[in-house]
């Protein structure tokens, strides 16, 4: 049975235009279709895709204010692609090592008419961008220490790293490399998801 697009939940408290709602719906459809062939995500159920991927990504929209944001390990474009839809005045660079996934992101951006999104296929630790980023986000890294170690070199002097996590990761925070601190933690409420979600803001120590 086909699952109909429900629209962005009011609980997320986001201002979503009719065009943005349509873009999110198209992206959801593309994700379902491509996933059957290219195995972009282990989540197969369209309803679970909404809560685990789209709503989870949209929950961080209010916190990413930087003009240019890097999404490391973007996979199927998460959270960078939904962020680019909701924040058309901001620039987003989506980086992943997997060619199938970066091709999907490029095709999705083309079909959605997104002009504020750039796709890079590379390993983050080997990549050399033209300039550092004010914000770097990821929901893919296993540990905060790994995220900081390989992404920190691309962060602007006063920039922020944003780590999307499940439970509050006290043990990972205790193992942060020297020179990095947690600025704040944002508990996230994701519609349709019982599990805990947190967004951690990290920056260099003065």
N, CA, C and O atoms as a DFTB+ gen file, in Angstrom:
824 C
 N C O
     1  1       0.841      -1.198       0.000
     2  2       0.000       0.000       0.000
     3  2       0.880       1.253       0.000
     4  3       1.819       1.370       0.788
     5  1       0.563       2.167      -0.881
     6  2       1.358       3.392      -0.981
     7  2       1.136       4.283       0.231
     8  3       0.005       4.474       0.679
     9  1       2.223       4.824       0.751
    10  2       2.148       5.735       1.885
    11  2       2.122       7.163       1.355
    12  3       2.992       7.552       0.577
    13  1       1.140       7.935       1.767
    14  2       1.003       9.307       1.294
    15  2       1.874      10.249       2.118
    16  3       2.084      10.042       3.313
    17  1       2.368      11.268       1.464
    18  2       3.191      12.283       2.122
    19  2       2.366      13.010       3.187
    20  3       1.324      13.582       2.866
    21  1       2.807      12.997       4.437
    22  2       1.995      13.587       5.511
    23  2       2.228      15.079       5.724
    24  3       1.475      15.728       6.450
    25  1       3.280      15.631       5.086
    26  2       3.659      17.016       5.373
    27  2       4.564      17.085       6.591
    28  3       4.602      16.159       7.401
    29  1       5.292      18.187       6.715
    30  2       6.213      18.351       7.840
    31  2       5.421      18.525       9.133
    32  3       4.541      19.383       9.199
    33  1       5.715      17.728      10.165
    34  2       4.955      17.793      11.416
    35  2       5.039      19.170      12.081
    36  3       6.101      19.791      12.118
    37  1       3.915      19.629      12.596
    38  2       3.865      20.927      13.274
    39  2       4.765      20.957      14.501
    40  3       5.225      22.024      14.907
    41  1       5.023      19.773      15.107
    42  2       5.856      19.717      16.314
    43  2       7.279      20.211      16.079
    44  3       7.965      20.606      17.022
    45  1       7.724      20.188      14.826
    46  2       9.076      20.658      14.520
    47  2       9.174      22.183      14.526
    48  3      10.269      22.746      14.537
    49  1       8.010      22.842      14.517
    50  2       7.955      24.319      14.621
    51  2       8.803      25.004      13.537
    52  3       9.546      25.944      13.820
    53  1       8.682      24.525      12.310
    54  2       9.423      25.094      11.192
    55  2       8.480      25.801      10.231
    56  3       7.368      25.337       9.978
    57  1       8.934      26.926       9.699
    58  2       8.178      27.626       8.662
    59  2       8.544      26.989       7.326
    60  3       9.655      27.174       6.829
    61  1       7.621      26.249       6.753
    62  2       7.871      25.513       5.510
    63  2       6.924      26.022       4.430
    64  3       5.705      25.966       4.586
    65  1       7.491      26.517       3.341
    66  2       6.668      27.009       2.237
    67  2       6.096      25.833       1.452
    68  3       6.526      24.693       1.629
    69  1       5.133      26.112       0.593
    70  2       4.544      25.059      -0.241
    71  2       5.600      24.435      -1.153
    72  3       5.594      23.226      -1.383
    73  1       6.505      25.265      -1.669
    74  2       7.581      24.751      -2.528
    75  2       8.518      23.833      -1.752
    76  3       8.896      22.770      -2.244
    77  1       8.895      24.238      -0.541
    78  2       9.783      23.415       0.277
    79  2       9.121      22.097       0.655
    80  3       9.771      21.051       0.659
    81  1       7.838      22.144       0.972
    82  2       7.099      20.923       1.295
    83  2       7.109      19.976       0.097
    84  3       7.297      18.769       0.251
    85  1       6.904      20.529      -1.092
    86  2       6.941      19.728      -2.315
    87  2       8.328      19.135      -2.550
    88  3       8.449      17.974      -2.941
    89  1       9.370      19.926      -2.314
    90  2      10.747      19.437      -2.490
    91  2      11.054      18.291      -1.527
    92  3      11.671      17.300      -1.919
    93  1      10.633      18.418      -0.289
    94  2      10.853      17.352       0.691
    95  2      10.111      16.079       0.284
    96  3      10.625      14.972       0.442
    97  1       8.897      16.252      -0.244
    98  2       8.118      15.100      -0.700
    99  2       8.817      14.399      -1.871
   100  3       8.892      13.170      -1.907
   101  1       9.325      15.182      -2.822
   102  2      10.023      14.614      -3.974
   103  2      11.294      13.884      -3.516
   104  3      11.592      12.787      -3.987
   105  1      12.029      14.502      -2.598
   106  2      13.248      13.869      -2.072
   107  2      12.923      12.535      -1.406
   108  3      13.628      11.547      -1.615
   109  1      11.867      12.503      -0.612
   110  2      11.417      11.268       0.050
   111  2      11.121      10.186      -0.988
   112  3      11.494       9.027      -0.807
   113  1      10.453      10.568      -2.069
   114  2      10.140       9.624      -3.137
   115  2      11.389       9.124      -3.843
   116  3      11.507       7.934      -4.135
   117  1      12.325      10.033      -4.118
   118  2      13.582       9.645      -4.752
   119  2      14.369       8.676      -3.867
   120  3      14.940       7.699      -4.352
   121  1      14.390       8.958      -2.581
   122  2      15.105       8.111      -1.631
   123  2      14.536       6.692      -1.643
   124  3      15.284       5.715      -1.604
   125  1      13.223       6.588      -1.696
   126  2      12.596       5.264      -1.744
   127  2      12.948       4.525      -3.026
   128  3      13.283       3.342      -2.993
   129  1      12.871       5.223      -4.159
   130  2      13.104       4.576      -5.459
   131  2      14.567       4.151      -5.629
   132  3      14.854       3.017      -6.013
   133  1      15.486       5.080      -5.335
   134  2      16.912       4.764      -5.492
   135  2      17.361       3.696      -4.495
   136  3      18.254       2.900      -4.788
   137  1      16.746       3.687      -3.338
   138  2      17.172       2.753      -2.290
   139  2      16.930       1.299      -2.701
   140  3      17.656       0.400      -2.278
   141  1      15.914       1.076      -3.521
   142  2      15.609      -0.285      -3.964
   143  2      16.726      -0.849      -4.847
   144  3      16.937      -2.060      -4.898
   145  1      17.432       0.039      -5.536
   146  2      18.480      -0.393      -6.471
   147  2      19.879      -0.224      -5.883
   148  3      20.741      -1.083      -6.068
   149  1      20.105       0.891      -5.171
   150  2      21.465       1.249      -4.766
   151  2      21.759       1.072      -3.279
   152  3      22.885       1.308      -2.839
   153  1      20.757       0.659      -2.502
   154  2      20.991       0.389      -1.082
   155  2      21.619       1.591      -0.372
   156  3      22.673       1.471       0.252
   157  1      20.971       2.735      -0.473
   158  2      21.478       3.975       0.121
   159  2      21.370       3.972       1.639
   160  3      22.203       4.552       2.335
   161  1      20.337       3.314       2.140
   162  2      20.100       3.277       3.582
   163  2      19.485       1.933       3.955
   164  3      18.778       1.320       3.156
   165  1      19.762       1.483       5.176
   166  2      19.202       0.214       5.645
   167  2      17.714       0.336       5.954
   168  3      17.022      -0.673       6.086
   169  1      17.223       1.557       6.067
   170  2      15.805       1.785       6.366
   171  2      14.998       1.613       5.085
   172  3      15.200       2.354       4.123
   173  1      14.101       0.659       5.061
   174  2      13.311       0.347       3.865
   175  2      11.888       0.908       3.935
   176  3      11.312       1.292       2.916
   177  1      11.340       0.949       5.123
   178  2       9.951       1.358       5.289
   179  2       9.809       2.870       5.086
   180  3      10.497       3.638       5.760
   181  1       8.929       3.322       4.172
   182  2       8.763       4.751       3.903
   183  2       8.395       5.577       5.138
   184  3       8.840       6.716       5.278
   185  1       7.592       5.012       6.023
   186  2       7.194       5.738       7.234
   187  2       8.396       5.901       8.166
   188  3       8.594       6.964       8.755
   189  1       9.193       4.846       8.294
   190  2      10.403       4.937       9.113
   191  2      11.408       5.917       8.524
   192  3      12.121       6.598       9.260
   193  1      11.464       5.989       7.193
   194  2      12.337       6.964       6.538
   195  2      11.997       8.389       6.979
   196  3      12.882       9.227       7.150
   197  1      10.708       8.644       7.158
   198  2      10.281       9.979       7.572
   199  2      10.855      10.335       8.932
   200  3      11.504      11.371       9.083
   201  1      10.622       9.489       9.917
   202  2      11.058       9.817      11.280
   203  2      12.570       9.666      11.457
   204  3      13.210      10.524      12.065
   205  1      13.149       8.571      10.924
   206  2      14.568       8.291      11.149
   207  2      15.489       9.163      10.296
   208  3      16.637       9.398      10.674
   209  1      15.004       9.641       9.157
   210  2      15.854      10.409       8.254
   211  2      15.389      11.858       8.082
   212  3      16.128      12.786       8.412
   213  1      14.172      12.059       7.568
   214  2      13.745      13.433       7.264
   215  2      13.478      14.261       8.514
   216  3      14.033      15.349       8.666
   217  1      12.639      13.759       9.404
   218  2      12.305      14.568      10.597
   219  2      13.530      14.711      11.498
   220  3      13.734      15.754      12.119
   221  1      14.343      13.654      11.564
   222  2      15.578      13.705      12.346
   223  2      16.497      14.811      11.822
   224  3      17.092      15.550      12.606
   225  1      16.610      14.921      10.500
   226  2      17.440      15.963       9.892
   227  2      16.840      17.351      10.099
   228  3      17.554      18.305      10.409
   229  1      15.527      17.456       9.926
   230  2      14.876      18.764      10.053
   231  2      14.895      19.284      11.490
   232  3      14.773      20.489      11.712
   233  1      15.047      18.390      12.461
   234  2      15.064      18.814      13.866
   235  2      16.238      19.724      14.186
   236  3      16.194      20.470      15.165
   237  1      17.311      19.670      13.358
   238  2      18.501      20.490      13.645
   239  2      18.491      21.819      12.884
   240  3      19.378      22.649      13.087
   241  1      17.504      22.030      12.015
   242  2      17.455      23.243      11.181
   243  2      17.636      24.539      11.984
   244  3      18.418      25.394      11.567
   245  1      16.939      24.719      13.127
   246  2      17.049      26.003      13.843
   247  2      18.453      26.321      14.366
   248  3      18.749      27.474      14.678
   249  1      19.312      25.315      14.462
   250  2      20.616      25.523      15.105
   251  2      21.750      25.797      14.112
   252  3      22.834      26.222      14.511
   253  1      21.504      25.555      12.829
   254  2      22.561      25.719      11.819
   255  2      22.356      27.065      11.122
   256  3      21.589      27.180      10.166
   257  1      23.057      28.069      11.623
   258  2      22.866      29.441      11.134
   259  2      24.000      29.932      10.235
   260  3      23.896      31.012       9.655
   261  1      25.065      29.169      10.110
   262  2      26.246      29.612       9.362
   263  2      25.939      29.768       7.872
   264  3      25.084      29.073       7.323
   265  1      26.657      30.698       7.229
   266  2      26.466      30.946       5.797
   267  2      26.831      29.730       4.957
   268  3      26.193      29.456       3.940
   269  1      27.867      28.997       5.386
   270  2      28.322      27.837       4.620
   271  2      28.596      26.677       5.567
   272  3      29.410      26.788       6.484
   273  1      27.910      25.567       5.337
   274  2      27.997      24.407       6.222
   275  2      28.455      23.181       5.441
   276  3      27.997      22.937       4.325
   277  1      29.355      22.419       6.033
   278  2      29.826      21.158       5.464
   279  2      29.134      19.997       6.177
   280  3      29.121      19.936       7.407
   281  1      28.563      19.085       5.404
   282  2      27.965      17.859       5.941
   283  2      28.916      16.705       5.622
   284  3      29.067      16.315       4.464
   285  1      29.550      16.165       6.658
   286  2      30.566      15.118       6.488
   287  2      29.928      13.730       6.609
   288  3      29.199      13.454       7.562
   289  1      30.212      12.862       5.630
   290  2      29.607      11.537       5.638
   291  2      28.122      11.626       5.378
   292  3      27.317      11.015       6.082
   293  1      27.763      12.392       4.361
   294  2      26.357      12.738       4.119
   295  2      25.501      11.549       3.706
   296  3      24.281      11.579       3.866
   297  1      26.130      10.499       3.172
   298  2      25.361       9.309       2.793
   299  2      24.348       9.628       1.697
   300  3      24.718      10.020       0.591
   301  1      23.082       9.457       2.015
   302  2      22.008       9.738       1.056
   303  2      21.582      11.207       1.109
   304  3      20.487      11.562       0.672
   305  1      22.470      12.062       1.655
   306  2      22.162      13.491       1.703
   307  2      21.582      13.949       3.026
   308  3      20.825      14.918       3.080
   309  1      21.940      13.245       4.098
   310  2      21.348      13.533       5.407
   311  2      22.413      13.925       6.429
   312  3      23.382      13.191       6.623
   313  1      22.244      15.065       7.078
   314  2      21.084      15.961       7.045
   315  2      21.166      17.073       6.001
   316  3      20.257      17.898       5.907
   317  1      22.264      17.106       5.202
   318  2      22.534      18.273       4.371
   319  2      21.468      18.643       3.364
   320  3      21.185      19.825       3.165
   321  1      20.864      17.636       2.718
   322  2      19.900      17.955       1.681
   323  2      18.614      18.569       2.245
   324  3      18.166      19.591       1.725
   325  1      18.005      17.995       3.280
   326  2      16.863      18.677       3.899
   327  2      17.216      20.067       4.436
   328  3      16.396      20.982       4.364
   329  1      18.431      20.232       4.973
   330  2      18.870      21.544       5.441
   331  2      18.924      22.537       4.287
   332  3      18.499      23.683       4.431
   333  1      19.448      22.099       3.137
   334  2      19.546      22.977       1.973
   335  2      18.164      23.391       1.459
   336  3      17.981      24.506       0.971
   337  1      17.201      22.480       1.577
   338  2      15.824      22.811       1.161
   339  2      15.230      23.879       2.070
   340  3      14.619      24.836       1.594
   341  1      15.409      23.716       3.366
   342  2      14.791      24.633       4.335
   343  2      15.558      25.935       4.494
   344  3      15.002      26.921       4.978
   345  1      16.833      25.958       4.093
   346  2      17.669      27.155       4.256
   347  2      18.269      27.559       2.895
   348  3      19.472      27.410       2.685
   349  1      17.440      28.064       1.981
   350  2      17.921      28.376       0.628
   351  2      18.940      29.509       0.567
   352  3      19.661      29.630      -0.423
   353  1      19.012      30.339       1.605
   354  2      19.982      31.440       1.603
   355  2      21.355      31.014       2.119
   356  3      22.310      31.789       2.052
   357  1      21.460      29.786       2.634
   358  2      22.736      29.264       3.134
   359  2      23.309      28.264       2.128
   360  3      22.571      27.621       1.383
   361  1      24.648      28.146       2.121
   362  2      25.328      27.210       1.223
   363  2      25.672      25.928       1.976
   364  3      26.073      25.965       3.140
   365  1      25.511      24.800       1.299
   366  2      25.807      23.500       1.909
   367  2      26.690      22.667       0.985
   368  3      26.412      22.536      -0.207
   369  1      27.754      22.110       1.551
   370  2      28.617      21.176       0.835
   371  2      28.434      19.806       1.469
   372  3      28.634      19.641       2.673
   373  1      28.055      18.822       0.658
   374  2      27.792      17.473       1.142
   375  2      28.915      16.551       0.677
   376  3      29.147      16.402      -0.523
   377  1      29.605      15.938       1.627
   378  2      30.784      15.126       1.320
   379  2      30.564      13.681       1.724
   380  3      30.078      13.394       2.818
   381  1      30.930      12.769       0.823
   382  2      30.875      11.341       1.137
   383  2      31.884      10.612       0.261
   384  3      32.229      11.093      -0.818
   385  1      32.360       9.463       0.713
   386  2      33.336       8.688      -0.058
   387  2      32.667       7.774      -1.087
   388  3      33.317       7.325      -2.031
   389  1      31.374       7.498      -0.908
   390  2      30.660       6.514      -1.720
   391  2      30.099       7.152      -2.995
   392  3      29.258       8.050      -2.940
   393  1      30.586       6.662      -4.151
   394  2      30.172       7.234      -5.426
   395  2      28.692       7.086      -5.720
   396  3      28.084       7.995      -6.285
   397  1      28.091       5.949      -5.345
   398  2      26.654       5.758      -5.575
   399  2      25.846       6.802      -4.811
   400  3      24.854       7.334      -5.310
   401  1      26.293       7.080      -3.593
   402  2      25.553       8.030      -2.752
   403  2      25.736       9.469      -3.224
   404  3      24.785      10.251      -3.219
   405  1      26.959       9.822      -3.634
   406  2      27.155      11.197      -4.119
   407  2      26.413      11.410      -5.437
   408  3      25.919      12.508      -5.693
   409  1      26.328      10.372      -6.282
   410  2      25.556      10.501      -7.528
   411  2      24.076      10.686      -7.226
   412  3      23.386      11.456      -7.894
   413  1      23.598       9.973      -6.216
   414  2      22.192      10.162      -5.819
   415  2      21.945      11.592      -5.346
   416  3      20.959      12.217      -5.738
   417  1      22.842      12.111      -4.500
   418  2      22.671      13.477      -3.995
   419  2      22.665      14.475      -5.150
   420  3      21.840      15.389      -5.180
   421  1      23.586      14.300      -6.103
   422  2      23.649      15.197      -7.255
   423  2      22.365      15.151      -8.070
   424  3      21.850      16.187      -8.490
   425  1      21.851      13.949      -8.290
   426  2      20.624      13.806      -9.065
   427  2      19.436      14.415      -8.313
   428  3      18.593      15.084      -8.910
   429  1      19.378      14.180      -7.005
   430  2      18.297      14.747      -6.198
   431  2      18.346      16.270      -6.220
   432  3      17.316      16.925      -6.379
   433  1      19.550      16.838      -6.059
   434  2      19.696      18.297      -6.086
   435  2      19.251      18.868      -7.421
   436  3      18.640      19.935      -7.475
   437  1      19.559      18.153      -8.504
   438  2      19.166      18.579      -9.850
   439  2      17.643      18.572      -9.995
   440  3      17.050      19.540     -10.471
   441  1      17.027      17.479      -9.582
   442  2      15.567      17.353      -9.717
   443  2      14.823      18.325      -8.802
   444  3      13.706      18.739      -9.109
   445  1      15.445      18.688      -7.678
   446  2      14.806      19.605      -6.733
   447  2      15.118      21.067      -7.049
   448  3      14.548      21.975      -6.444
   449  1      16.025      21.285      -7.996
   450  2      16.380      22.654      -8.361
   451  2      17.150      23.388      -7.285
   452  3      17.004      24.601      -7.130
   453  1      17.978      22.655      -6.530
   454  2      18.738      23.275      -5.443
   455  2      20.036      23.871      -5.994
   456  3      20.876      23.153      -6.537
   457  1      20.188      25.162      -5.853
   458  2      21.396      25.842      -6.342
   459  2      22.361      26.169      -5.208
   460  3      23.447      26.692      -5.456
   461  1      21.985      25.871      -3.978
   462  2      22.821      26.185      -2.804
   463  2      23.515      24.951      -2.248
   464  3      23.885      24.912      -1.075
   465  1      23.691      23.937      -3.104
   466  2      24.232      22.663      -2.647
   467  2      25.346      22.196      -3.580
   468  3      25.196      22.205      -4.801
   469  1      26.468      21.786      -2.980
   470  2      27.607      21.257      -3.719
   471  2      27.908      19.859      -3.195
   472  3      27.815      19.611      -1.993
   473  1      28.268      18.947      -4.092
   474  2      28.534      17.560      -3.707
   475  2      29.998      17.231      -3.960
   476  3      30.537      17.546      -5.021
   477  1      30.644      16.595      -2.978
   478  2      32.053      16.211      -3.092
   479  2      32.197      14.734      -2.740
   480  3      31.729      14.285      -1.694
   481  1      32.862      13.973      -3.640
   482  2      33.200      12.586      -3.308
   483  2      34.669      12.549      -2.918
   484  3      35.544      12.698      -3.771
   485  1      34.942      12.352      -1.644
   486  2      36.316      12.357      -1.140
   487  2      36.329      11.869       0.303
   488  3      35.297      11.816       0.972
   489  1      37.515      11.518       0.759
   490  2      37.716      11.269       2.184
   491  2      37.980      12.616       2.840
   492  3      38.801      13.394       2.354
   493  1      37.303      12.890       3.918
   494  2      37.370      14.223       4.518
   495  2      38.790      14.586       4.945
   496  3      39.180      15.751       4.865
   497  1      39.574      13.590       5.403
   498  2      40.926      13.878       5.894
   499  2      41.912      14.140       4.750
   500  3      42.991      14.688       4.974
   501  1      41.541      13.748       3.523
   502  2      42.423      13.972       2.365
   503  2      41.971      15.143       1.495
   504  3      42.710      15.600       0.624
   505  1      40.768      15.619       1.735
   506  2      40.159      16.678       0.917
   507  2      40.781      18.032       1.253
   508  3      41.142      18.291       2.401
   509  1      40.904      18.884       0.248
   510  2      41.454      20.221       0.458
   511  2      40.498      21.280      -0.107
   512  3      40.623      21.673      -1.267
   513  1      39.554      21.737       0.705
   514  2      38.612      22.754       0.239
   515  2      39.299      24.111       0.078
   516  3      40.359      24.362       0.653
   517  1      38.676      24.970      -0.711
   518  2      39.252      26.293      -0.976
   519  2      39.301      27.153       0.278
   520  3      40.201      27.980       0.426
   521  1      38.345      26.968       1.181
   522  2      38.303      27.756       2.414
   523  2      37.646      26.953       3.527
   524  3      36.894      26.017       3.257
   525  1      37.929      27.316       4.792
   526  2      37.326      26.592       5.912
   527  2      35.843      26.911       6.061
   528  3      35.336      27.859       5.461
   529  1      35.164      26.120       6.858
   530  2      33.719      26.244       7.033
   531  2      33.386      26.787       8.425
   532  3      34.048      26.459       9.409
   533  1      32.358      27.616       8.484
   534  2      31.895      28.146       9.768
   535  2      31.144      27.088      10.565
   536  3      31.074      27.153      11.792
   537  1      30.583      26.115       9.855
   538  2      29.848      25.034      10.521
   539  2      30.120      23.725       9.799
   540  3      30.133      23.676       8.570
   541  1      30.338      22.658      10.574
   542  2      30.496      21.311      10.025
   543  2      29.583      20.390      10.828
   544  3      29.634      20.367      12.058
   545  1      28.744      19.628      10.116
   546  2      27.784      18.752      10.796
   547  2      27.958      17.322      10.321
   548  3      28.391      17.086       9.192
   549  1      27.622      16.364      11.182
   550  2      27.623      14.962      10.787
   551  2      26.687      14.163      11.679
   552  3      26.572      14.416      12.878
   553  1      26.023      13.194      11.064
   554  2      25.249      12.212      11.835
   555  2      25.807      10.816      11.594
   556  3      25.180       9.818      11.948
   557  1      27.005      10.752      10.981
   558  2      27.536       9.456      10.551
   559  2      28.713       8.944      11.356
   560  3      29.025       7.754      11.296
   561  1      29.376       9.815      12.110
   562  2      30.610       9.374      12.771
   563  2      30.329       8.538      14.017
   564  3      29.433       8.837      14.807
   565  1      31.130       7.478      14.164
   566  2      30.964       6.570      15.304
   567  2      31.306       7.268      16.615
   568  3      30.632       7.058      17.624
   569  1      32.345       8.093      16.606
   570  2      32.748       8.736      17.855
   571  2      33.028      10.221      17.648
   572  3      33.403      10.651      16.557
   573  1      32.838      10.991      18.710
   574  2      33.137      12.423      18.667
   575  2      34.622      12.664      18.420
   576  3      34.991      13.591      17.699
   577  1      35.478      11.827      19.018
   578  2      36.920      11.982      18.835
   579  2      37.300      11.853      17.366
   580  3      38.117      12.627      16.868
   581  1      36.711      10.870      16.663
   582  2      36.979      10.696      15.234
   583  2      36.480      11.905      14.432
   584  3      37.173      12.404      13.546
   585  1      35.290      12.355      14.754
   586  2      34.685      13.496      14.056
   587  2      35.572      14.732      14.180
   588  3      35.869      15.403      13.191
   589  1      35.984      15.017      15.398
   590  2      36.834      16.185      15.658
   591  2      38.185      16.045      14.953
   592  3      38.685      17.005      14.366
   593  1      38.768      14.855      15.013
   594  2      40.103      14.630      14.460
   595  2      40.148      14.818      12.951
   596  3      41.067      15.455      12.435
   597  1      39.163      14.270      12.231
   598  2      39.230      14.324      10.763
   599  2      38.531      15.537      10.165
   600  3      38.819      15.915       9.029
   601  1      37.609      16.157      10.917
   602  2      36.863      17.296      10.373
   603  2      37.380      18.639      10.867
   604  3      37.197      19.660      10.204
   605  1      38.026      18.642      12.033
   606  2      38.448      19.891      12.657
   607  2      39.362      20.742      11.790
   608  3      39.353      21.968      11.894
   609  1      40.153      20.098      10.935
   610  2      41.085      20.835      10.078
   611  2      40.363      21.729       9.068
   612  3      40.955      22.660       8.523
   613  1      39.085      21.444       8.823
   614  2      38.324      22.223       7.836
   615  2      37.443      23.299       8.492
   616  3      36.662      23.968       7.815
   617  1      37.576      23.455       9.806
   618  2      36.723      24.394      10.537
   619  2      37.378      25.764      10.652
   620  3      38.567      25.863      10.957
   621  1      36.607      26.820      10.410
   622  2      37.092      28.191      10.568
   623  2      37.429      28.456      12.035
   624  3      36.990      27.727      12.925
   625  1      38.202      29.497      12.271
   626  2      38.725      29.794      13.619
   627  2      37.641      29.835      14.688
   628  3      37.804      29.247      15.757
   629  1      36.540      30.519      14.413
   630  2      35.458      30.627      15.392
   631  2      34.286      29.697      15.070
   632  3      33.172      29.902      15.552
   633  1      34.546      28.675      14.251
   634  2      33.472      27.810      13.778
   635  2      32.993      26.799      14.805
   636  3      33.555      26.670      15.892
   637  1      31.939      26.087      14.431
   638  2      31.342      25.075      15.306
   639  2      31.223      23.737      14.583
   640  3      30.863      23.675      13.407
   641  1      31.530      22.685      15.302
   642  2      31.227      21.333      14.853
   643  2      29.894      20.926      15.468
   644  3      29.668      21.145      16.658
   645  1      29.021      20.343      14.676
   646  2      27.713      19.892      15.153
   647  2      27.628      18.375      14.984
   648  3      27.642      17.867      13.863
   649  1      27.541      17.662      16.095
   650  2      27.464      16.203      16.059
   651  2      26.049      15.758      16.424
   652  3      25.560      16.051      17.515
   653  1      25.396      15.048      15.503
   654  2      24.068      14.499      15.770
   655  2      24.234      13.136      16.432
   656  3      24.871      12.234      15.887
   657  1      23.648      13.009      17.617
   658  2      23.823      11.789      18.418
   659  2      22.475      11.291      18.935
   660  3      21.472      12.005      18.916
   661  1      22.489      10.048      19.394
   662  2      21.314       9.487      20.042
   663  2      21.309       9.900      21.513
   664  3      21.005      11.045      21.845
   665  1      21.647       8.962      22.379
   666  2      21.772       9.286      23.797
   667  2      22.905      10.279      24.024
   668  3      23.835      10.372      23.223
   669  1      22.815      11.012      25.117
   670  2      23.878      11.962      25.462
   671  2      25.165      11.174      25.704
   672  3      25.208      10.346      26.615
   673  1      26.223      11.412      24.907
   674  2      27.397      10.533      24.918
   675  2      28.473      10.967      25.924
   676  3      29.519      11.489      25.537
   677  1      28.210      10.749      27.187
   678  2      29.142      11.203      28.226
   679  2      30.541      10.611      28.062
   680  3      31.533      11.324      28.208
   681  1      30.629       9.322      27.762
   682  2      31.943       8.676      27.641
   683  2      32.717       9.241      26.451
   684  3      33.932       9.421      26.531
   685  1      32.017       9.522      25.345
   686  2      32.686      10.102      24.173
   687  2      33.184      11.510      24.471
   688  3      34.270      11.893      24.036
   689  1      32.398      12.276      25.207
   690  2      32.807      13.642      25.554
   691  2      34.048      13.626      26.445
   692  3      34.904      14.506      26.355
   693  1      34.129      12.618      27.303
   694  2      35.296      12.497      28.188
   695  2      36.565      12.194      27.398
   696  3      37.673      12.429      27.881
   697  1      36.402      11.669      26.175
   698  2      37.553      11.296      25.356
   699  2      37.834      12.290      24.226
   700  3      38.576      11.988      23.291
   701  1      37.229      13.483      24.324
   702  2      37.508      14.512      23.312
   703  2      38.998      14.856      23.306
   704  3      39.600      14.978      24.373
   705  1      39.602      15.014      22.136
   706  2      41.018      15.407      22.089
   707  2      41.232      16.764      22.750
   708  3      40.322      17.590      22.805
   709  1      42.436      16.981      23.247
   710  2      42.779      18.263      23.858
   711  2      42.562      19.388      22.850
   712  3      42.823      19.233      21.657
   713  1      42.080      20.523      23.356
   714  2      41.861      21.674      22.487
   715  2      40.441      21.812      21.995
   716  3      40.131      22.741      21.249
   717  1      39.556      20.887      22.405
   718  2      38.156      20.937      21.986
   719  2      37.235      20.882      23.203
   720  3      37.517      20.183      24.176
   721  1      36.141      21.621      23.138
   722  2      35.177      21.614      24.246
   723  2      33.746      21.565      23.708
   724  3      33.465      21.963      22.577
   725  1      32.866      21.067      24.555
   726  2      31.431      21.100      24.274
   727  2      30.896      22.478      24.658
   728  3      31.028      22.904      25.806
   729  1      30.295      23.168      23.697
   730  2      29.721      24.485      23.969
   731  2      28.325      24.336      24.565
   732  3      28.006      24.932      25.594
   733  1      27.507      23.534      23.903
   734  2      26.165      23.245      24.441
   735  2      25.608      21.999      23.789
   736  3      26.054      21.568      22.726
   737  1      24.614      21.431      24.462
   738  2      23.921      20.254      23.953
   739  2      22.442      20.580      23.810
   740  3      21.830      21.139      24.720
   741  1      21.879      20.231      22.670
   742  2      20.458      20.485      22.412
   743  2      19.707      19.150      22.369
   744  3      19.906      18.377      21.432
   745  1      18.850      18.858      23.357
   746  2      17.992      17.677      23.242
   747  2      16.999      17.916      22.106
   748  3      16.398      18.986      22.018
   749  1      16.831      16.930      21.249
   750  2      15.936      17.069      20.091
   751  2      14.709      16.184      20.268
   752  3      14.792      15.061      20.764
   753  1      13.579      16.717      19.851
   754  2      12.346      15.928      19.845
   755  2      11.983      15.644      18.392
   756  3      11.633      16.557      17.643
   757  1      12.066      14.384      18.001
   758  2      11.808      13.999      16.613
   759  2      10.458      13.284      16.530
   760  3      10.290      12.227      17.138
   761  1       9.501      13.834      15.798
   762  2       8.182      13.205      15.675
   763  2       8.276      11.763      15.187
   764  3       8.991      11.467      14.229
   765  1       7.554      10.878      15.848
   766  2       7.518       9.476      15.454
   767  2       8.683       8.654      15.964
   768  3       8.804       7.471      15.643
   769  1       9.549       9.284      16.767
   770  2      10.746       8.587      17.246
   771  2      10.753       8.585      18.771
   772  3      10.735       9.637      19.410
   773  1      10.780       7.388      19.337
   774  2      10.794       7.262      20.800
   775  2      12.194       7.483      21.362
   776  3      12.351       7.934      22.497
   777  1      13.207       7.163      20.562
   778  2      14.592       7.204      21.042
   779  2      15.068       8.628      21.307
   780  3      14.545       9.592      20.749
   781  1      16.074       8.736      22.173
   782  2      16.686      10.037      22.466
   783  2      17.472      10.539      21.264
   784  3      18.024       9.755      20.491
   785  1      17.513      11.865      21.119
   786  2      18.329      12.509      20.098
   787  2      18.948      13.767      20.690
   788  3      18.289      14.509      21.419
   789  1      20.210      14.003      20.373
   790  2      20.907      15.206      20.833
   791  2      21.727      15.796      19.701
   792  3      22.241      15.078      18.843
   793  1      21.841      17.115      19.715
   794  2      22.765      17.816      18.819
   795  2      23.807      18.485      19.703
   796  3      23.478      19.318      20.547
   797  1      25.072      18.111      19.499
   798  2      26.156      18.659      20.307
   799  2      26.931      19.705      19.517
   800  3      27.302      19.469      18.367
   801  1      27.175      20.854      20.125
   802  2      28.001      21.919      19.520
   803  2      29.383      21.876      20.144
   804  3      29.530      21.988      21.361
   805  1      30.385      21.714      19.311
   806  2      31.768      21.640      19.766
   807  2      32.586      22.763      19.131
   808  3      32.320      23.164      17.998
   809  1      33.565      23.261      19.847
   810  2      34.459      24.275      19.278
   811  2      35.842      24.159      19.910
   812  3      36.032      23.464      20.909
   813  1      36.792      24.849      19.311
   814  2      38.142      24.848      19.871
   815  2      38.181      25.674      21.154
   816  3      37.430      26.638      21.309
   817  1      39.050      25.290      22.054
   818  2      39.238      26.092      23.257
   819  2      40.036      27.330      22.872
   820  3      40.798      27.313      21.906
   821  1      39.858      28.393      23.626
   822  2      40.528      29.666      23.312
   823  2      42.039      29.506      23.446
   824  3      42.782      30.462      23.224
